[in-house]
């Protein structure tokens, strides 16, 4: 990836709650990269939706493999 490609990426800064065009802050404060300013503005919503989806997938996995919420086999 070239420097020009990086400038076309957007990041959501969790510390400042602002969108950055290109990486301007340390990685530990950033979510992304995103393809647009608008998408980066929705970083927290996107993460929340993904977390909910993954939680649902975990429940389906546990039900399919007979595990409870703690990862123990149900008997």
C-alpha positions, 0 to 999 in steps of 0.5 A: 500500500502506498502513501497515497492509498493511506491518505484515502483512508479515514479513522475514528479517533476514540479519544477525541471522538473525531474522524481523521483523514489518514492516520494522524494519531497512535493506533491505540486510539483509532478504529478503522480504516474506513473508506469514507468520512461518513463510514468512519463517523459511524465506527461505534455503530458499526462495531456495536452491530458486529458485536451483536452479530458475533454474540448471536453467532456464539449462541448458535455455535454453543447450541450446535455444540452443546456448550453453555455460556461458560463454554462447559459441556451441557449434560 
